[in-house]
Amino acid sequence: MAAVALVPLWGCLHKGHPTDQTAKQGTLASTRSSSTTTTTRPATTRTSGSIVAFSKLNITFSYPAAWTSHESKDYELLLTAGKTTPASESIPVMTLDIPDLPPHFPGMIPIGLVKNGYIDDLKKEVGRSGLDTKEEPSKVAGAQGRMLRSTWMGKDQKATVELAFVLIHADRVYILRARFYAGDRRTPEVFDEIIGSIRWGK
């Protein structure tokens, strides 16, 4: 009964493309207000050569310093390639979201419903027509995880891909995602490197 009762509460965990937030802020479930602000690295990062270490809320991972971090009220981390800013339809882009969760029993977060909530929100953002989402095998030690690969034709008539890794660890949900154009090989490689570098705090 508990899992059934939680169904209406677990949707809308996906915030959509970071540059679409102003238009969508009334429809997305988040206690954080919507907008991207400055382009400085968050205080939770440290740089060592060409690698940046990010650590927040029990999750630590690294990403290339060639990617620029932008402060955001919607995401714990928002990255764009090179020196680009998160302007309208900025691609490629990567984000980390640690959503605020509704009340639930400890250890009873239903990852299937979290995954479905993410997919439903993506459908609302990009449209159901032409959206194809597949689950791919992936694993991070110490966490439940689902890797989702979605493809669709963007507004600019370019084939667009979003990789989303939905993780549950220590009663928290973490959503790491990368959005890029089909044919971009480097961005998914960087995303895989980030996933492979994940470590959990206490």
Buried (B, 14 or more C-beta within 10 A) or exposed (E): EEEEEBEEBBBBBBBBBBBBBEEBBEEBBBEBEBEBEEBEBBEBBEEEEEBBBBBBBBBBBBBBBBBBBBBBEBBBBBBBBEEBEBEEBBBBBBBBBBBEBEEBEEEEBBBEBBBBBBBBBBBBBBEEEEBEBEEEEBEBEEBBBBBBBBBBBBEEEEEBBBBBBBBBBBEBBBBBBBBBBEEBEEBBEBBBBBBEBBBBEE
